Amino acid sequence: MIRPITLGELTQLAVLLADCFPPPLNPGGWGTALWQRTIEQDVRQRWEREGDKMLWLGVWRGTVLTGAVELSQRQWLHVHYIYLANLAVAVAYRRQGLGRQLLTAAEAAVQTWPQENLYLHVMENNQVARRLYQGLGYQVERWEWTWQTWLGGPKRLLLAKPLCRYNQECSQA
């Protein structure tokens, strides 16, 4: 079942995110609990600050949170847009279509938001995620260099997708 995550479920969300996005140093080691707590505090602070401009959706198997995605309304200069971040599926539940289900539910959940496009970032070497996003109609808006790129790491891609309510072509797909 996919539904919004509540503030009372932040600990479960932090555990999922920490498992899916391990800390840069000491993954799986003594720093894991600290990493989970850091994630929980970060999400809590953003939730309290952004309120109704932010939405977390979760996939639940009984009482277990198996996947999640974050949506937020953002602004850069005079451009308002929806940003999708932190798509996470627990390792034991991957390759079962949960990521696709979360993305589809995310698009449906933001239909009442006034922005026309969804944006997200993905690393150029994350082929599994790139295929998922491309299969759902996301297209490369631009390639971005980060400090990791300058140290030999992958570039970051900004992907975009118009919401169907503003684009006649996607409503016919």
WOTA-V144708 format. One record per helix or strand of 3 or more residues. SS is the DSSP state (h for helix, s for strand). FROM is the first residue (numbers start at 1). TO is the last residue. If there is no record, write none. Layout:
<<SS	FROM	TO> <SS	FROM	TO>>
This chain:
<<s	2	4> <h	7	20> <h	32	53> <s	54	61> <s	64	76> <s	79	89> <h	91	93> <h	98	109> <s	117	123> <h	127	135> <s	139	144> <h	147	150> <s	156	162> <h	164	166> <h	168	172>>
